[in-house]
Amino acid sequence: MVAVDGCALTEGVKCDNLLCSADEQEERYVELKGQNIKHAIEQLATTIVKLGEFSFRRYAYVSCTKVAPQIRTDIQAALLRFKKDFNATLLVKTSPIEVNL
């Protein structure tokens, strides 16, 4: 796991953490948020641009505590944008998010 915020990147907007698989074929970007999901998505996108490398699978997660994200159209648009622009699957859910690695 790479601590992005304050370590790998020290300036500008950035997500909290990045997890890479041992074979470097998978990247997972993580942002923990209260409710500002729009900013969280911006942080993930910026980090992918700055740190992203070629990988077969790329995932981005926003774990939020105060929003019901599945009903927001701006989030649905971001899901499509991440797939198109970053070849990434974006998941925005209320905490906790459980993922099988």
C-alpha positions as CSV (number, residue, x, y, z in Angstrom):
1,M,0.0,0.0,0.0
2,V,1.2,3.5,-0.9
3,A,0.1,6.4,1.3
4,V,-0.5,9.0,-1.4
5,D,-1.6,12.0,0.5
6,G,1.4,13.6,2.0
7,C,3.9,10.9,0.9
8,A,3.8,9.9,-2.8
9,L,2.2,13.3,-3.6
10,T,2.7,16.3,-1.4
11,E,1.0,19.1,-3.5
12,G,-2.3,19.5,-5.1
13,V,-5.4,17.3,-4.8
14,K,-4.8,13.6,-4.3
15,C,-6.5,10.5,-3.0
16,D,-5.6,8.9,0.4
17,N,-4.1,5.6,-0.7
18,L,-3.0,3.4,-3.6
19,L,-2.8,-0.4,-3.5
20,C,-0.9,-2.2,-6.3
21,S,-0.8,-5.9,-6.9
22,A,2.5,-7.7,-6.7
23,D,2.5,-8.4,-10.4
24,E,1.7,-4.7,-11.1
25,Q,-1.3,-5.6,-13.2
26,E,-3.8,-4.0,-10.8
27,E,-4.1,-0.6,-9.2
28,R,-6.7,0.4,-6.5
29,Y,-7.1,4.0,-5.6
30,V,-8.9,4.8,-2.3
31,E,-10.5,8.0,-1.0
32,L,-12.2,8.3,2.3
33,K,-14.8,11.1,2.6
34,G,-17.6,12.4,4.8
35,Q,-19.9,13.8,2.1
36,N,-18.0,15.8,-0.5
37,I,-18.1,13.1,-3.2
38,K,-17.5,15.5,-6.0
39,H,-14.1,16.5,-4.4
40,A,-13.3,12.8,-3.8
41,I,-13.8,12.0,-7.4
42,E,-11.6,14.9,-8.4
43,Q,-8.9,13.6,-6.0
44,L,-9.1,10.1,-7.5
45,A,-8.9,11.4,-11.1
46,T,-5.9,13.6,-10.4
47,T,-4.0,10.8,-8.6
48,I,-4.6,8.4,-11.5
49,V,-3.2,11.0,-14.0
50,K,-0.2,11.6,-11.8
51,L,0.6,8.1,-10.5
52,G,-1.2,5.7,-12.8
53,E,0.8,3.2,-14.8
54,F,-0.3,0.8,-17.4
55,S,-2.2,-2.0,-15.7
56,F,-4.8,-4.5,-16.9
57,R,-7.2,-3.6,-14.1
58,R,-7.7,-0.2,-12.4
59,Y,-10.3,0.5,-9.6
60,A,-11.1,3.7,-7.8
61,Y,-13.1,3.8,-4.5
62,V,-14.9,6.5,-2.6
63,S,-15.9,5.4,0.8
64,C,-18.3,8.0,2.2
65,T,-20.1,8.3,5.5
66,K,-23.0,10.7,5.0
67,V,-24.5,10.2,1.5
68,A,-26.7,7.7,-0.3
69,P,-24.5,7.7,-3.5
70,Q,-26.4,5.3,-5.7
71,I,-29.1,7.8,-6.4
72,R,-27.0,10.8,-7.6
73,T,-26.8,11.5,-11.3
74,D,-23.4,13.2,-11.0
75,I,-22.0,10.0,-9.6
76,Q,-23.5,8.0,-12.4
77,A,-21.8,10.3,-14.9
78,A,-18.5,9.9,-13.1
79,L,-18.8,6.1,-13.3
80,L,-18.9,6.4,-17.1
81,R,-16.1,9.0,-17.2
82,F,-13.7,6.9,-15.2
83,K,-14.3,3.9,-17.5
84,K,-13.8,6.0,-20.6
85,D,-11.0,8.3,-19.6
86,F,-9.0,6.1,-17.2
87,N,-10.1,2.6,-18.0
88,A,-11.1,2.3,-14.4
89,T,-14.0,1.0,-12.5
90,L,-15.3,3.6,-10.0
91,L,-17.2,2.5,-6.9
92,V,-18.9,5.1,-4.6
93,K,-20.5,3.6,-1.6
94,T,-21.4,4.4,2.0
95,S,-18.8,3.0,4.5
96,P,-17.7,0.4,4.8
97,I,-16.8,-0.9,1.4
98,E,-15.8,-4.6,1.3
99,V,-13.8,-5.8,-1.7
100,N,-12.3,-9.2,-2.4
101,L,-8.7,-8.9,-3.5
